[in-house]
Structures are given as C-alpha cells and as structure tokens.
Amino acid sequence: ALVLAHYARLPDLFTGLFAIAISAMLTGAFHEDGLADVADGFGGGATREERLEIMKDSRIGAYGTLALILTILARASLLTALLHLRPIAVIVLVAGAAAFSRSLMVDLLWATRPARSNGLSVLAGQPSRNTALLALAIGGIGAGLGGTLVLSPGAGALALVAGGLAL
C-alpha cells in the first residue's frame, strides 16, 4: 500500500497514513486496539485487577487515545522516511520488521503466563522453548538481514537490539 500510494504520487504523509489504514483494515485494527487497551490499563489502573478491568472495557480513554495518536504519527513518519528507497527495499524492510515483531510475540508467549485464565493468550497456547527460539531465529534473520542488506550492518544489529529491548 505504501509503495502503490507513492507511485500514485500522493503526498508523503498521506502515503504513510494510507499504508497504516490499509494495515488496520486487514487486521481489524487488532494491534491498535491492544495498544490502546494496554495504555489505558497501565495509565489508569493502580492495581493488577484495576488494570485488567480497564483493559477489558471496550471504551477508549485518554491514555489509549494519546498512545494511538503518537504511534500512528510516528509510524507514518517512519514509513514516509522509507520512500526514498527502491520499492523492493521498502518491502524487504517492512516485511522483515513484521516477521521479527511477530516472532517476539511467540517468545513473550513462551516466557510469561497469561494475565487472565480466559484471555486471548490462553487460546493461543504456550509454545515450547524450541518453537520460540525457531520463531526468533526466523524473525531475527528477516529483520537483521533486511536491515543489513538495505541500510547497513549497524542498522540490522540495531533492529535486533531495539526489538529485544521493546520486548
């Protein structure tokens, strides 16, 4: 979507926002909903129980709204910064980042227990350590190699370190 909007000569900011909008439509805004829930829960809840209750509430609060605004603007800004690259390079970087971010979620599922006994992560199950390591290897190779080949070896290493810190 980013590359196509750029080829249509749409303004850069619109191009980045268009790519994010298409992604949200394809995923049902699953990730944005989760981010808003976490921001509201941790911003507004003092106890574990309060945070879980706030996150379960379908309404969005100030923390969730602010988190969405800031991350969407940041993502649009970062996506538009890629527009000077060749289209295949953009696709490699975005696909590598997507693969790595999803592999980090597999590791998180392995390393932590679900917050509630009937939540979405319970349905996902707990992968084995070998499965988590395989996912990290595949995702890490995607992000590290993509960043290294398209940008620089330092960028590839930074992508891996930043992902680990974010996790």
C-alpha positions in Angstrom: 0.0 0.0 0.0 2.9 2.4 0.8 4.7 1.7 -2.5 1.4 1.9 -4.5 0.4 5.2 -2.9 3.8 6.6 -3.5 3.7 5.6 -7.2 0.3 7.3 -7.4 2.2 10.5 -6.4 0.1 11.0 -3.3 1.6 13.3 -0.7 4.1 11.6 1.6 2.2 12.0 4.9 -1.0 10.7 3.2 1.0 7.8 1.8 2.2 6.8 5.2 -1.2 7.1 6.8 -2.8 5.3 3.9 -0.5 2.3 4.4 -1.3 2.3 8.1 -5.1 2.5 7.3 -4.8 -0.5 5.0 -2.9 -2.5 7.6 -5.6 -1.7 10.2 -8.4 -2.7 7.8 -6.7 -6.0 7.1 -6.1 -6.9 10.7 -9.3 -5.4 12.1 -7.2 -2.9 14.0 -6.2 -5.7 16.3 -2.9 -4.2 17.2 -4.2 -0.7 17.6 -7.0 -2.0 19.9 -4.5 -3.9 22.0 -2.1 -0.9 22.3 -5.0 1.4 23.4 -6.1 -1.1 26.0 -2.6 -1.5 27.5 -2.1 2.2 27.6 -5.4 2.8 29.3 -4.9 -0.1 31.7 -1.4 0.8 32.8 -2.0 4.6 32.7 -5.2 4.4 34.7 -5.0 1.4 36.9 -3.3 1.3 40.3 -3.6 -2.4 40.9 -3.4 -5.5 38.7 -7.1 -6.0 39.0 -7.9 -2.4 38.0 -5.6 -2.6 35.0 -7.2 -5.8 33.8 -10.7 -4.4 34.3 -9.8 -1.2 32.4 -8.2 -3.3 29.5 -11.3 -5.4 29.3 -13.5 -2.3 28.9 -14.3 -1.6 25.2 -14.2 2.1 25.7 -11.1 4.1 25.0 -9.6 6.6 27.4 -7.2 9.4 27.3 -4.1 7.2 27.6 -5.2 4.9 24.8 -6.1 7.8 22.6 -2.8 9.5 23.1 -0.9 6.2 22.5 -2.8 5.7 19.2 -2.2 9.3 18.1 1.5 9.2 18.9 2.2 5.8 17.4 0.3 6.4 14.2 2.1 9.7 13.7 5.4 8.0 14.4 4.7 5.1 12.2 3.6 7.4 9.3 6.7 9.5 9.8 9.0 6.4 9.7 7.2 4.9 6.7 7.5 8.1 4.7 11.2 8.2 5.5 11.5 4.9 3.5 10.0 6.5 0.4 13.5 7.5 -0.9 14.4 3.8 -1.1 13.7 1.4 -4.0 10.3 -0.3 -3.7 11.8 -3.7 -3.2 14.0 -2.3 -0.4 10.9 -0.9 1.3 9.1 -4.2 1.0 12.1 -6.1 2.5 12.4 -3.7 5.4 8.6 -3.7 6.3 8.3 -7.5 5.8 11.4 -8.1 8.0 10.1 -5.9 10.7 6.7 -7.6 10.6 8.3 -11.0 10.8 10.5 -10.0 13.7 7.8 -8.3 15.7 5.6 -11.5 15.4 8.5 -13.7 16.5 8.9 -11.6 19.6 5.3 -12.3 20.5 6.0 -16.0 20.3 8.9 -15.5 22.7 6.7 -13.5 25.0 4.0 -16.2 25.0 6.7 -18.7 26.0 8.3 -16.6 28.7 5.2 -15.3 30.5 2.0 -16.6 31.9 -1.4 -15.2 30.7 -2.8 -12.3 32.7 -6.2 -13.9 32.9 -7.3 -17.5 32.7 -9.8 -16.9 29.8 -8.0 -14.3 27.7 -6.8 -14.4 24.1 -3.3 -15.6 25.0 -4.7 -18.7 26.7 -6.4 -19.6 23.4 -3.0 -19.1 21.6 -1.4 -21.6 23.9 2.2 -21.6 25.3 4.8 -22.6 22.7 7.8 -24.7 23.6 11.2 -23.1 24.1 12.4 -24.6 20.8 9.4 -23.2 18.9 10.1 -19.7 20.5 13.8 -20.0 19.5 12.9 -21.0 16.0 10.5 -18.1 15.6 13.1 -15.7 16.9 15.7 -17.1 14.5 13.4 -16.7 11.5 12.1 -13.3 12.5 15.6 -12.1 13.6 17.1 -13.2 10.3 14.3 -11.4 8.4 14.9 -8.1 10.3 18.6 -8.3 10.7 19.3 -9.4 7.1 16.8 -6.9 5.7 18.3 -4.0 7.7 21.8 -5.1 6.9 21.2 -5.5 3.1 19.1 -2.4 2.6 20.6 0.0 5.1 23.8 -1.1 6.9 25.1 -3.8 9.2 24.7 -1.4 12.1 21.1 -0.8 11.2 20.5 -4.6 11.1 22.1 -5.1 14.5 20.2 -2.0 15.9 16.9 -3.5 14.7 17.5 -6.7 16.6 18.6 -4.9 19.8 15.7 -2.5 19.6 13.2 -5.4 19.2 14.7 -7.2 22.2 14.6 -4.0 24.3 11.0 -3.4 23.3 10.0 -6.9 24.3 
